[in-house]
């Protein structure tokens, strides 16, 4: 086919591909497609149900909470008045479903009234069971009703000698059984132990209506807060608002990522172009490399967005640096001189296709294995890089096919070769190689691995400091632990809570465990009530007599006797109905303490001790106050990624042995492997704590340096010089990933550092090995 | 809940008034109103000596009167007061129990040494502000919160503190302190004749030194 027709055919193919790709990307809803939610990095169908529950709760309910601390000078009346204005303004905004000042105790009082009203339904079953057990353990000569009446009065007498006895004296005429006083210890603390009151800021709790992870859920919240703030400042010019919400941090993170994306990419592009300008004879010809990079990124974006419904933004942050890798193929094709004058492009490609395909396909195989990872981010990275590299290769092969002269000359120094002619140079090179081997063998043993989900967060220091202040005011601290106990229904969740409470009492003796679930009876005790009531027909008379015997005015307890008779006479409501009546009155922060959706019921508990050992899985309870379980999860994913990487490397190594034979294949594979071990060794000696993303970076770095090893070996086999493309490619890649090391995002920094280190090590190794060799005795042969 | 906290505080504060006395001879009626901010020299001197107490150890008997009980509930115990560390009440009858009140709040401790903090109630902020000056005999703060009636006969005296805020009257009630010279003999928290707490001082020592073990057991 004449070059002219070939050229236009290729251009047509490239244009169609570009239009199709851009068309696909243009029609996407990026708010829906791209996530900044850290929890989207965890699999939806995570195999541990407790972690899935944690994720779900954190994602759906907890993430919609916004906390406000309003500082207003003046007395409490003024502060409350200003806070009321703020609450009122915020409540009117559709962006907020509920806004509650913590100093407003309406919700707590409502709950108190409801528990009092339902005390026989909810609290009597557990009370009966405790007493029945004691009664059964005794000699049972006294009738149940007489025994119980005496027990009630003895306990009442003892209770009056406690500090709580004074506090509850007005309740006792209606509750001599002490149902409410005994409950207090087991529910006290379920509210935020906030530092409200006094001269501190007024604390306001709110729940937003939209998703905090999406701009359409965030912006109305920000607008409403701004408006409320304006109104408050009109009332009290000195008022100062501090607040925290997931949406606020997510929005700032997104802005930060956008900044990093544009800033780092521009810097990366400038560096790559700078290296090209220094090393190439005609810089503008380097523009032929741009379509390769664009093609790689376009292919990667299209493939990733096609394969995944939702893609985490970190994939694009990391993946945007794919350009540094993709340019490898362009360099290799473009910088190879023709084998003979006017060598046709087809012939050149024929010469180079084996190393190109070997490097590209083995790397793709390696990254494709990441698809088997459990972590969505790793799967997405696997697809992104694999698709990007394939696109880069295809684009490079096509693009240079329509360029008149597909060869770009480098400057002399970029092609300069060094040999170990001089013994001193040789010895230094050998010394460096020995040091490198030592570092590679010893250093990795010093590595420390630690996975922390917070490293996935995009730091927003000012906001995070403000958030920490506000959360501390609301009582969050390291001295308490929050647990979630779950169940398919209320009864099973309550049953698990009872078993968890027993475990907790043994594990943390003396520590309190407050939960709204303690107000709910277990199903077993609920069903036992009719039987317990069976022998209590004479209870009222026996109790009156016992009260008089112990110096009480039995008449003062008329409220109790009336309530008791009414309750016994009324038809008994069902278990679920009774619990639903209780949960229906929960408002504000208290509402977050229990969920009773069929199939997904849970109770929160708050304990007065720092996080400790996780409860056994059979208790259906998980602690959520820390990120420990998330970190454990990430630790598990690192092991999984390590296994996959090992398999990937094994496949890459095996393919080398198959393609190049055992000895040559092993030599080729030793370069990426050695570079990786050296980089790990260096990081180990430097005391760097490693995480999952160092491992992923290492995998990427190994695949890149693997390219250099193949290109070097192929040229050596043909008797050619080491191609200058390796130098340029390694420098541009190291520059790209070195830029990543400047990122403020810890995982991106980890990736960048590791890849840059491995690539530079590989380049230095490629340069040093010839220096360390004794030159062939060509002179003698000639002689 | 608010009442619970109030009464806990009242209960804790009560023995802070306790100093040593012999047989109490109580004045039965409150005296005329005395302006706290401009009390006479005699009252001024008494306030200063009461406020200057550093460490106190007392035995006390507490009678609690409830509207539904014909006879009071009687408790006995020991009180330790150390300025700077707060006050500790060790009840010995009817059961052993320790309560500690200091700048950080209220702490309950059982015999096994397990402690439990009583969380602050935001609504009790004003009550705290009202009661702490009583414990410290802080004249200026007392003047803002209470109206004082006082009477003196010879060496014996009686002070009645009535909160100015009607809400506080309902929650705290009337605080009455009886004493002789710079020593408190008895005090009472009264919401009604059938709803009150009497603290009778049996024995007291001031200026005592608490051992390290006592400090560890009875203070935070």
Interface residues (C-beta under 8 A of the other chain):
Chain A: X76 X102 X103 X105 X108 X112 X157 X158 X160 X161 X162 X163 X164 X165 X166 X167 X168 X169 X170 X172 X173 X184 X185 X188 X189 X193 X194 X195 X196 X197 X198 X509 X510 X512 X551 X552 X553 X556 X557 X608
Chain B: X1 X3 X4 X5 X6 X7 X8 X10 X11 X12 X64 X66 X67 X68 X69 X70 X71 X73 X75 X91 X94 X95 X97 X99 X108 X110 X112 X113 X114 X115 X116 X117 X119 X120 X121 X122 X123 X124 X125 X126 X128 X195 X197
